[in-house]
Amino acid sequence: MEGPSHMRRLRSGFARRMLAFDAWIDSSLYEAGFQAREAWEILTIFFRRFRVSGWRRGVVEVLSEGFTLGTAGCILLLMLAMPAFEETTTDWRNQGDFAVTFLDRHGNEIGSRGIIQRDSVPVDEMPDHVIKAVLATEDRRFFDHYGIDFLGLARAMGENVRANSVVQGGSTLTQQLAKNLFLSNERTFERKIKEAFLALWLEANLSKKEILQLYLDRAYMGGGTFGITAAANFYFGKQVKDLTVAEGAMLAGLFKAPAKYAPHMNLPAARARAAVVLSNLVEGGFMSEGQVLQARLHPAEVVDRGTIKSPDYFLDWAFDEVKKVATPLGIHSMVARTTFDPSIQTAAEESLEYHLRQFGKQYRVKEGAVVVLDNDGAVRAIVGGRDYGTSQFNRATRAQRQAGSSFKPYVYATAMENGFKPESVVSGGPISWGNWSPQNYARRFLGKMTLSTALINSINTVPVRLAKEHLGTKSIKAMAEAFGVESPISEYKTMVLGTSGMTVMDQATGYEVFADGGFAGKRHGITQILTHSGDTVYDWNRDAPPPRRVLSEQAVASMNSILVQIPEIGTARRAALPGIRTAGKTGTSQSYRDAWFVGFTGNFTAAVWLGNDDYTTTNEMTGGSLPAMVWQRLMLSAHKGVTLKPIPGIKNPFVDPKLIAKAKEKEGETDDAPAEEPAAPQILSGATTRVLRDLADRFGAIATPPVAAQKPATLSAL
């Protein structure tokens, strides 16, 4: 047996090994420290040879700081470049090989899309004078810069300063192509940064010839045409190879503002612009005065295409819809019959432009968008902006802007679907949700009130209380998505008041559910797709998925009983139509950046948004002011000659005289002041009956902002 002495020997051996290990660590650390100090001393002695003094030291310090700042700048540039370069991960070269001819609802041709790839002509085969005309006007130093022309930018800035206005642009042809391929026309600092980086990326990945080819093939040229080849055929009825100097100059002048200078719409303006292009050719040294003299003496003549305006925003959206349907079918050249209504489109465009011209400066607003749906889901009109030639960015289908209070009907619809009634009473007092304490528009709180009163007067605290205490944001989001809203909806608590971005198409699609009795999934823009031989390969009535009920009849009736009162006694009195029952909701986002009115009758649903591309604030424009007025004017036109239908849950499509009396009573009250600016009483002269005049007086048939010395409008102005 091993005794205690053996155990002591084992412990003694282990202790000696641990002491030896500890000594090794100590000696190793000491030796490493000694060698490090020795190496540092050698390094210090070495660098002392380069020590400078006097003015040389100042230079070294400046260079050192420059290197530090340059490194930080490179890191910052990389951070800014990464979002831009993400845009290049898509298949940006391929636009598909679809060629679609579009017909309106009556069978008349309204335009085409997808012709660029079919008709593209290589740059080498285009006339030399055409290429020179484009470069002389758009980018004279195209072959000398690397995507960004700093000399040209400095020259443009100098000219703009001297003229005290923007008379020259500094964007290169490559930057313009980057915007056309990857970006929108929204005027934001972020977009300009992306544009610069993408221009550098294009220069690094494509040859100059490829960049020029893409630019000439993808640019919008007016008249619904894209690319210089399609434009040559549309305006002159000839191939681009056969263009004269005068014709080439006219086409080169279209790149700046195709809608303004389109020769089939304004030939004098197009010729004046062509004269500027000819002067650019001479000034830039591309051609001599003698070479352009004939073009000056004999301006280009164009093919008579009439003055019919192409509904380009609608066609862009419809082209995407066709591709979704046609891709599985394996067809690429087709005719698509759409739901487009030219008269409603004209009414929407006219109403938007009229009000922006009249009151845009007063409200500091420059842009707008409109979508009109028939209550069976057919898209009748899309206005994606004021001028497609200036900006092809479709604000109706692509711009996601805060919905403001126009989102509240989704909250209340969720409540109605969960057992609440219009007469259900909820507190309108202060409420806090975490560190968030929402305020009402008038900065005052009310006591208990019905849901009907809360929505009519756009009280903020009530929907917040519903979401926090009864519904939850997840169920509200699910309801909005079930209605057909495609934009991503946040589940954060502030979403209740419309802080999520939504498109105008989303809003029209969602409210159409109220107008159609609670059914979703009926929105469509294409009714049939046919081959050129006349065979029907797709029919909406036959092939589309059946609609689905997302809101019960009881909930629809409850919601509509509230929404019809908003244009009558609530925040949207400027949207009320004379004698026609109207429903809807206003919306105003934070800092007055976005203003909405979304509404419907028994026949049509329309969504109107007004704001600025650069997200600047308006002059306190609310949804109950200019958007409601745009909506009213277009709806008055849309309902001409139409048999009125009742709103679901509202038996009478005409305004009840009792409601007029109720509205008069409300005007004398102050306790239930609207959450947004109310409509001032208006004067309507020239009405054929006293009843119509009274209706117009109370509900703003020709609504105008409350400015002094406003001239009374007449029915003929409609």
C-alpha positions in Angstrom: 0.0 0.0 0.0 1.1 3.5 -0.7 1.5 5.5 2.4 1.3 9.2 3.2 4.9 9.7 2.2 4.0 8.8 -1.4 1.2 11.3 -1.4 3.5 14.0 -0.1 6.0 13.2 -2.9 3.2 13.6 -5.5 2.1 17.0 -4.1 5.7 18.1 -3.9 6.3 17.2 -7.6 3.2 19.0 -8.7 4.1 22.1 -6.7 7.6 22.2 -8.3 6.0 21.9 -11.8 3.6 24.8 -11.1 6.4 26.9 -9.7 8.5 26.2 -12.9 5.5 27.1 -15.1 5.0 30.4 -13.1 8.7 31.2 -13.5 8.5 30.6 -17.2 5.6 32.9 -17.6 7.3 35.7 -15.6 10.6 35.3 -17.6 8.7 35.2 -20.9 6.7 38.3 -20.1 9.9 40.1 -19.0 11.7 39.0 -22.1 8.8 40.1 -24.4 8.6 43.5 -22.7 12.3 44.0 -23.0 12.3 43.1 -26.7 9.3 45.4 -27.3 11.1 48.3 -25.6 14.2 47.6 -27.6 12.2 47.4 -30.8 10.4 50.7 -30.0 13.7 52.3 -29.3 15.1 51.1 -32.6 12.0 52.4 -34.4 12.1 55.7 -32.6 15.8 56.2 -33.5 14.9 55.2 -37.1 12.1 57.8 -37.4 14.2 60.5 -35.8 16.0 60.6 -39.1 12.8 61.9 -40.7 12.0 64.5 -38.1 11.4 67.9 -39.6 11.2 71.3 -38.2 10.2 74.8 -39.3 8.0 75.2 -42.3 8.5 71.5 -43.3 6.9 70.4 -40.1 3.8 72.5 -41.0 3.6 70.8 -44.3 3.9 67.3 -42.7 1.2 68.1 -40.2 -1.2 69.3 -42.9 -0.5 66.2 -45.0 -1.0 64.0 -41.9 -4.4 65.6 -41.1 -5.3 65.4 -44.8 -4.6 61.7 -44.8 -6.7 61.2 -41.7 -9.6 63.2 -43.0 -9.3 61.5 -46.4 -9.5 58.1 -44.8 -12.6 59.2 -42.9 -14.0 60.7 -46.1 -13.4 57.4 -48.0 -15.3 55.5 -45.3 -18.2 58.0 -45.6 -18.3 57.8 -49.4 -18.4 54.0 -49.1 -21.3 54.2 -46.7 -23.1 56.5 -49.1 -22.2 54.4 -52.2 -23.5 51.1 -50.8 -27.3 52.0 -51.1 -26.7 53.3 -54.6 -24.9 50.2 -55.8 -27.7 48.0 -54.4 -29.8 49.4 -57.3 -27.5 47.7 -59.8 -28.3 44.2 -58.4 -31.5 44.0 -60.4 -31.7 42.9 -64.0 -31.7 46.6 -65.1 -30.7 45.9 -68.8 -33.7 43.7 -69.4 -37.1 45.4 -69.8 -38.6 42.3 -71.3 -39.4 41.6 -74.9 -43.1 42.5 -74.6 -44.8 44.6 -77.3 -48.3 45.7 -76.2 -50.9 47.8 -78.0 -53.4 49.2 -75.5 -57.1 50.0 -76.1 -59.4 52.0 -73.8 -62.7 50.6 -72.5 -64.4 51.6 -75.8 -61.9 49.8 -78.0 -59.9 52.9 -79.2 -56.1 52.7 -79.3 -54.5 54.8 -76.6 -50.8 53.9 -76.9 -48.2 51.1 -76.8 -45.3 50.0 -74.7 -42.4 47.6 -75.1 -41.2 48.7 -78.6 -37.7 49.8 -77.6 -35.9 46.5 -78.0 -37.7 45.7 -81.2 -36.8 48.9 -83.0 -33.4 49.8 -81.5 -30.8 51.0 -84.0 -27.0 50.7 -83.1 -25.3 54.0 -82.5 -22.8 53.2 -85.3 -25.7 53.1 -87.8 -27.3 56.4 -86.8 -26.4 59.6 -88.8 -23.4 61.5 -87.4 -25.4 64.7 -87.2 -28.0 63.1 -85.0 -25.4 62.0 -82.5 -23.6 65.4 -82.6 -26.9 67.2 -82.0 -27.6 65.2 -78.9 -24.1 65.6 -77.5 -24.0 69.3 -78.3 -27.2 69.9 -76.4 -27.0 67.4 -73.5 -23.3 66.8 -72.8 -20.5 68.4 -74.9 -17.7 66.8 -72.8 -19.3 63.3 -72.8 -16.1 61.6 -74.1 -13.9 63.6 -71.8 -15.4 63.1 -68.3 -15.8 60.0 -66.2 -19.5 60.3 -65.3 -19.4 63.6 -63.5 -18.2 66.7 -65.3 -16.8 69.1 -62.7 -15.9 71.7 -65.3 -19.4 71.6 -66.7 -20.9 71.8 -63.3 -18.8 74.8 -62.4 -19.7 76.5 -65.7 -23.4 75.8 -65.1 -23.2 77.2 -61.5 -21.6 80.3 -62.8 -24.3 80.9 -65.4 -27.0 80.3 -62.9 -25.5 82.8 -60.5 -25.2 85.4 -63.2 -28.8 84.8 -64.3 -30.0 84.6 -60.7 -32.0 81.5 -61.8 -31.5 78.0 -63.0 -30.7 78.4 -66.7 -28.2 75.5 -67.1 -28.0 72.1 -65.6 -24.8 70.3 -64.5 -25.9 66.7 -64.9 -24.0 64.7 -67.5 -25.6 62.4 -70.0 -24.4 59.5 -67.8 -26.1 60.9 -64.7 -29.3 61.3 -66.7 -29.1 57.7 -67.8 -28.5 56.6 -64.2 -31.6 58.4 -63.1 -33.7 56.9 -66.0 -32.4 53.4 -65.3 -32.4 53.2 -61.5 -34.0 56.2 -59.8 -37.1 58.4 -59.6 -37.5 62.1 -60.3 -38.0 63.0 -56.6 -35.8 66.0 -55.8 -34.0 64.8 -52.7 -30.4 65.0 -51.6 -30.3 61.2 -51.3 -31.3 60.8 -54.9 -28.6 63.2 -56.2 -26.0 61.3 -54.2 -27.2 58.0 -55.6 -27.2 59.5 -59.1 -23.6 60.5 -58.8 -22.4 57.1 -57.6 -24.4 55.3 -60.2 -23.0 57.5 -62.9 -19.5 56.4 -61.8 -20.6 52.8 -61.7 -22.0 53.0 -65.3 -18.7 54.5 -66.5 -16.7 51.8 -64.9 -18.9 48.9 -66.2 -19.9 50.2 -69.7 -18.2 51.7 -72.6 -19.1 55.2 -73.8 -20.8 53.8 -76.8 -23.0 51.5 -74.6 -23.9 54.4 -72.3 -24.9 56.5 -75.3 -26.9 53.6 -76.8 -28.8 53.1 -73.6 -29.5 56.8 -73.3 -30.9 57.1 -76.8 -33.0 54.0 -76.4 -34.5 54.6 -73.0 -35.2 58.3 -72.8 -38.8 59.5 -73.0 -39.4 61.5 -76.2 -43.0 62.6 -75.8 -46.1 61.3 -77.5 -45.9 58.1 -75.6 -42.6 57.1 -77.3 -39.4 55.9 -75.7 -36.1 56.0 -77.6 -35.0 58.1 -80.5 -35.8 55.4 -83.0 -39.5 55.2 -81.9 -39.6 59.0 -81.9 -38.3 59.3 -85.4 -41.1 57.0 -86.6 -43.8 58.7 -84.6 -42.9 62.3 -85.5 -41.5 62.0 -89.0 -42.7 58.6 -90.2 -39.2 57.5 -91.1 -36.2 55.4 -89.8 -33.7 57.2 -87.6 -31.1 56.4 -90.3 -33.0 58.8 -92.7 -33.2 61.8 -90.4 -32.1 65.2 -91.8 -30.1 67.7 -89.8 -33.3 69.7 -89.1 -35.2 66.6 -87.9 -32.2 65.4 -85.8 -32.0 68.8 -84.1 -35.8 68.7 -83.3 -35.4 65.2 -81.7 -32.3 66.3 -79.8 -34.3 69.2 -78.3 -36.9 66.8 -76.8 -34.6 65.3 -74.2 -34.9 68.4 -72.0 -38.7 68.7 -71.9 -40.4 66.2 -74.2 -43.9 67.3 -73.2 -43.2 71.0 -73.7 -41.4 70.6 -77.1 -43.3 67.7 -78.6 -43.9 68.8 -82.2 -47.3 67.1 -82.6 -48.5 69.2 -79.6 -46.6 72.5 -80.1 -44.8 72.7 -83.4 -43.6 76.4 -83.0 -42.0 75.6 -79.6 -40.4 72.5 -81.1 -38.9 74.5 -84.0 -37.7 77.2 -81.6 -36.0 74.5 -79.5 -34.5 72.9 -82.6 -33.0 76.4 -83.5 -31.3 76.4 -80.1 -29.9 72.9 -80.8 -28.5 74.1 -84.2 -26.8 77.0 -82.4 -25.3 74.5 -79.8 -23.9 72.5 -82.7 -22.0 75.6 -84.0 -21.0 76.9 -80.6 -19.7 73.4 -79.5 -17.6 73.1 -82.7 -19.5 70.0 -83.9 -20.7 71.6 -87.2 -20.1 74.9 -89.0 -22.8 77.6 -89.6 -22.8 76.7 -93.3 -23.6 73.0 -92.4 -26.7 74.0 -90.4 -27.9 76.8 -92.6 -30.2 74.6 -94.6 -31.7 73.3 -91.4 -32.4 76.8 -90.3 -34.0 77.8 -93.6 -36.1 74.6 -93.8 -37.3 73.5 -90.4 -38.6 70.0 -89.9 -42.1 69.0 -90.9 -43.9 66.4 -88.7 -46.5 63.8 -89.4 -50.0 64.9 -88.3 -50.8 62.9 -85.2 -53.5 65.2 -83.9 -53.4 66.6 -80.4 -54.6 63.6 -78.5 -52.6 63.3 -75.2 -51.3 59.8 -74.4 -52.3 58.6 -70.9 -48.7 57.7 -70.2 -49.0 57.2 -66.4 -51.8 54.8 -66.9 -50.0 53.0 -69.7 -46.9 52.5 -67.6 -48.9 50.9 -64.8 -51.0 48.9 -67.2 -47.8 47.6 -68.9 -46.6 46.2 -65.6 -50.1 44.6 -65.1 -50.0 43.0 -68.6 -46.5 41.5 -67.9 -47.8 39.9 -64.7 -50.6 38.2 -66.7 -48.8 37.5 -69.9 -45.6 36.0 -68.6 -47.2 32.7 -67.5 -49.0 32.6 -70.8 -45.8 32.7 -72.8 -47.0 35.5 -75.2 -45.0 38.6 -75.9 -46.8 40.6 -78.7 -50.4 41.3 -77.9 -53.3 43.8 -77.7 -54.7 44.7 -74.3 -58.1 46.0 -73.7 -58.1 48.2 -70.6 -60.6 49.8 -68.2 -59.3 53.3 -69.1 -61.9 56.0 -69.5 -60.6 59.1 -71.5 -63.3 61.5 -70.2 -62.6 60.7 -66.6 -58.8 60.9 -67.2 -59.3 64.3 -68.7 -61.4 65.4 -65.8 -58.8 64.2 -63.3 -55.9 65.9 -65.1 -57.9 69.2 -65.6 -59.0 69.3 -62.0 -55.5 68.7 -60.6 -53.8 71.2 -62.9 -56.6 73.8 -62.4 -56.3 73.9 -58.6 -52.5 73.8 -58.6 -52.3 76.7 -61.0 -54.9 78.6 -59.0 -53.8 77.9 -55.5 -50.4 76.1 -55.7 -48.4 79.1 -54.9 -50.7 80.1 -52.0 -50.3 76.6 -50.4 -46.7 76.1 -51.5 -47.5 72.9 -53.2 -46.3 71.8 -56.7 -47.3 68.2 -57.3 -50.3 65.8 -57.0 -51.6 62.5 -58.0 -55.1 61.0 -58.6 -56.5 57.5 -59.1 -60.2 56.9 -60.0 -61.8 53.5 -59.8 -65.3 52.4 -60.8 -66.9 50.7 -57.8 -66.6 47.3 -59.6 -62.8 47.7 -59.3 -62.1 48.9 -62.8 -59.3 51.5 -62.9 -60.7 54.4 -64.9 -57.9 57.0 -64.6 -54.4 57.5 -63.2 -52.7 60.9 -62.9 -49.1 60.3 -61.7 -48.0 63.9 -61.7 -48.5 67.2 -63.5 -46.3 66.6 -66.5 -45.1 63.2 -67.7 -42.6 64.8 -70.0 -40.9 66.5 -67.1 -41.0 63.5 -64.8 -42.0 59.9 -65.7 -42.0 59.0 -62.0 -45.6 57.7 -61.3 -46.6 59.3 -58.0 -49.9 57.5 -58.1 -48.5 54.0 -58.0 -44.9 54.3 -56.8 -44.6 57.2 -54.3 -45.3 56.1 -50.7 -46.4 59.1 -48.7 -47.7 59.3 -45.1 -51.5 58.8 -45.1 -52.3 60.8 -42.0 -55.9 60.7 -40.9 -57.0 59.1 -44.1 -55.7 55.9 -42.6 -58.2 56.0 -39.7 -61.0 54.2 -41.6 -58.9 51.1 -41.5 -58.7 51.4 -37.7 -62.4 52.0 -37.4 -63.3 49.2 -39.8 -61.2 46.8 -37.6 -63.2 48.0 -34.6 -66.6 47.5 -36.4 -65.5 44.0 -37.4 -64.8 43.3 -33.7 -68.2 44.3 -32.3 -68.0 48.0 -32.0 -70.9 50.2 -33.4 -71.0 53.8 -34.6 -72.8 54.7 -31.4 -70.2 53.0 -29.2 -68.8 55.4 -26.6 -65.1 55.9 -26.1 -63.1 58.5 -24.2 -61.6 61.2 -26.2 -59.4 62.4 -23.4 -55.6 62.4 -23.2 -53.8 59.1 -23.6 -50.2 57.9 -23.4 -48.8 54.8 -25.1 -45.3 54.4 -23.6 -43.6 57.7 -24.2 -46.0 58.8 -26.9 -48.9 61.2 -26.1 -50.7 62.0 -29.3 -52.4 65.4 -29.7 -55.6 66.4 -31.6 -55.4 68.9 -34.5 -57.0 71.7 -32.4 -54.7 70.9 -29.4 -57.6 70.2 -27.2 -59.2 67.1 -25.7 -62.9 66.2 -25.4 -64.7 63.9 -23.1 -66.5 60.7 -24.0 -67.9 60.5 -27.5 -69.3 58.1 -30.0 -67.0 56.5 -32.6 -69.1 58.3 -35.2 -68.4 61.7 -33.7 -64.7 60.8 -33.3 -64.2 59.9 -37.0 -66.3 62.7 -38.4 -64.2 65.2 -36.5 -60.9 63.3 -37.0 -60.1 63.0 -33.3 -56.7 61.4 -32.8 -56.9 60.1 -29.3 -59.9 57.8 -30.0 -58.3 55.5 -32.6 -55.1 55.4 -30.5 -57.2 54.2 -27.5 -59.0 51.6 -29.7 -55.6 50.3 -30.9 -54.0 50.2 -27.5 -56.8 48.9 -25.4 -58.9 46.8 -27.8 -57.5 46.0 -31.2 -53.7 46.0 -31.4 -51.7 47.2 -34.3 -51.2 43.8 -35.8 -55.0 43.3 -36.5 -55.2 46.8 -38.0 -52.3 46.0 -40.3 -53.9 42.7 -41.3 -57.2 44.5 -42.1 -55.4 47.1 -44.3 -53.6 44.4 -46.2 -56.8 42.4 -46.6 -58.4 45.6 -48.2 -55.7 45.4 -50.9 -53.0 47.8 -49.5 -49.7 46.7 -51.0 -47.3 49.2 -49.4 -45.6 47.8 -46.2 -47.6 48.9 -43.1 -45.7 49.3 -39.9 -46.9 47.7 -36.7 -45.4 50.5 -34.6 -48.0 52.2 -32.4 -47.9 55.5 -34.4 -49.2 53.7 -37.5 -52.7 54.2 -36.1 -52.5 57.9 -37.2 -51.2 57.1 -40.7 -47.4 57.4 -40.3 -46.8 54.5 -42.7 -46.3 55.3 -46.4 -49.0 54.4 -48.8 -49.5 55.0 -52.5 -52.5 56.8 -54.0 -53.4 53.5 -55.7 -53.4 51.8 -52.3 -55.8 54.3 -50.9 -58.2 54.1 -53.8 -58.0 50.3 -53.7 -58.7 50.2 -49.9 -61.6 52.7 -49.9 -63.2 50.9 -52.9 -63.9 48.0 -50.4 -66.3 50.4 -48.5 -67.9 51.4 -51.9 -68.3 47.8 -53.0 -70.0 46.4 -49.9 -67.0 44.8 -48.2 -65.4 42.9 -51.1 -61.7 43.1 -52.0 -59.6 41.8 -54.9 -61.6 43.4 -57.6 -59.2 46.1 -58.7 -58.1 45.6 -62.3 -56.9 47.6 -65.3 -56.9 44.9 -68.0 -60.1 43.3 -69.1 -58.8 41.3 -72.0 -55.6 40.3 -73.7 -55.8 39.3 -77.4 -53.4 38.1 -80.0 -53.0 40.2 -83.1 -55.2 37.6 -84.9 -58.0 38.4 -82.5 -57.8 35.3 -80.2 -58.6 36.0 -76.5 -56.0 34.5 -74.3 -57.0 36.3 -71.1 -60.4 37.6 -69.9 -60.8 39.2 -66.5 -64.4 38.0 -66.0 -63.3 34.4 -66.8 -59.7 34.1 -65.5 -59.3 36.5 -62.5 -59.6 35.1 -59.0 -63.0 35.6 -57.4 -63.4 38.6 -55.1 -63.3 37.9 -51.3 -65.3 39.4 -48.5 -63.1 41.2 -46.0 -65.7 43.3 -44.2 -69.1 42.1 -43.1 -72.3 43.8 -44.3 -72.9 45.1 -40.8 -69.4 46.6 -40.6 -69.7 48.1 -44.1 -73.1 49.7 -43.2 -71.6 51.1 -39.9 -68.6 52.5 -41.6 -70.4 54.1 -44.5 -73.0 55.6 -42.1 -70.1 57.6 -40.6 -68.1 58.3 -43.8 -71.0 59.9 -45.6 -71.3 62.5 -42.8 -67.6 63.7 -43.2 -68.3 65.7 -46.4 -71.6 66.9 -44.9 -70.7 68.0 -41.4 -67.1 66.9 -40.9 -63.7 67.8 -42.2 -64.4 67.4 -45.9 -67.2 69.8 -46.7 -65.4 71.1 -49.7 -65.7 67.6 -51.3 -69.5 67.4 -51.0 -71.3 67.1 -54.4 -74.6 69.0 -55.0 -77.4 66.6 -54.4 -75.2 63.4 -54.5 -74.5 61.4 -51.4 -70.7 61.4 -50.9 -68.4 59.5 -48.4 -64.7 59.8 -47.6 -62.0 60.9 -45.3 -59.4 63.6 -45.3 -55.7 63.2 -44.2 -52.9 65.5 -43.4 -49.4 64.2 -42.5 -47.0 65.7 -40.0 -45.6 69.2 -40.8 -48.2 69.5 -43.6 -46.0 67.5 -46.0 -48.9 65.4 -47.5 -52.6 66.2 -47.9 -55.2 63.6 -48.9 -58.8 63.2 -49.7 -60.1 59.7 -50.5 -63.8 59.4 -51.1 -66.5 57.6 -53.0 -70.1 57.8 -54.2 -72.3 54.9 -55.2 -70.5 55.0 -58.6 -66.8 55.9 -58.3 -64.0 55.9 -55.8 -61.1 58.4 -56.1 -58.0 59.1 -54.1 -56.2 62.5 -54.3 -52.8 63.4 -52.9 -51.1 66.7 -53.0 -47.5 67.5 -51.8 -44.0 68.2 -53.0 -41.4 65.8 -54.4 -38.7 67.1 -52.1 -40.9 66.5 -49.0 -40.9 70.2 -48.2 -43.8 71.4 -46.1 -46.8 73.1 -47.6 -48.4 76.3 -46.3 -50.6 74.5 -43.7 -52.6 72.7 -46.5 -55.0 70.1 -45.1 -56.8 67.3 -46.8 -60.0 69.2 -46.3 -58.8 72.1 -48.5 -57.1 71.6 -51.9 -57.3 67.8 -52.2 -61.1 67.9 -51.4 -61.6 70.6 -54.0 -59.7 68.6 -56.6 -61.8 65.5 -55.8 -65.0 67.4 -56.0 -64.3 69.1 -59.4 -63.3 65.8 -61.1 -66.3 63.9 -59.5 -68.7 66.5 -60.8 -67.5 65.8 -64.3 -67.3 62.0 -63.8 -71.0 61.9 -62.8 -72.4 63.8 -65.8 -74.9 61.5 -67.5 -74.4 58.7 -65.0 -77.3 56.9 -63.3 -76.6 57.3 -59.6 -76.2 54.2 -57.4 -76.6 54.1 -53.6 -73.6 53.7 -51.3 -73.8 50.3 -49.7 -75.7 50.6 -46.4 -77.0 54.0 -47.4 -80.3 53.6 -49.1 -80.7 57.0 -50.8 -78.0 58.1 -53.4 -79.3 61.7 -53.0 -78.7 64.1 -50.2 -81.5 64.0 -47.6 -82.9 67.5 -46.8 -82.8 66.5 -43.1 -79.0 66.2 -43.4 -78.9 69.7 -44.8 -80.7 71.0 -41.8 -78.3 69.0 -39.6 -75.4 70.6 -41.3 -76.8 74.1 -40.7 -77.2 73.3 -37.0 -73.6 72.0 -36.9 -72.3 75.3 -38.4 -73.6 77.1 -35.4 -71.9 74.8 -32.9 -68.3 75.0 -31.6 -68.0 72.0 -29.3 -67.5 69.5 -32.2 -65.1 71.6 -34.3 -63.6 69.7 -37.1 -60.1 68.4 -36.6 -59.1 70.0 -39.9 -59.8 73.3 -41.5 -63.6 73.5 -42.3 -64.9 74.7 -45.5 -66.2 78.3 -45.6 -69.7 78.9 -47.0 -69.5 79.6 -50.7 -71.6 81.6 -53.2 -72.9 79.8 -56.3 -74.4 82.1 -58.9 -76.0 80.9 -62.1 -77.7 77.8 -60.5 -80.9 76.8 -62.2 -82.8 76.1 -59.0 -82.8 77.4 -55.4 -82.4 73.9 -54.0 -79.2 73.4 -56.0 -77.9 76.8 -54.9 -78.5 76.0 -51.2 -76.7 72.7 -51.6 -73.8 74.3 -53.2 -73.7 77.1 -50.6 -73.6 74.6 -47.8 -71.3 71.9 -49.3 -68.9 73.8 -51.5 -70.0 72.9 -55.1 -67.3 75.3 -56.3 -65.1 75.2 -53.3 -62.3 77.7 -52.9 -59.7 78.4 -50.2 -60.8 81.1 -47.7 -59.1 84.0 -49.4 -60.5 87.5 -49.5 -62.3 89.1 -52.5 -62.9 85.7 -54.2 -65.0 86.1 -57.3 -68.2 83.9 -57.2 -68.0 80.9 -59.4 -70.7 79.7 -61.8 -72.0 76.4 -62.9 -70.6 77.0 -66.3 -67.1 77.0 -64.8 -67.5 73.3 -64.0 
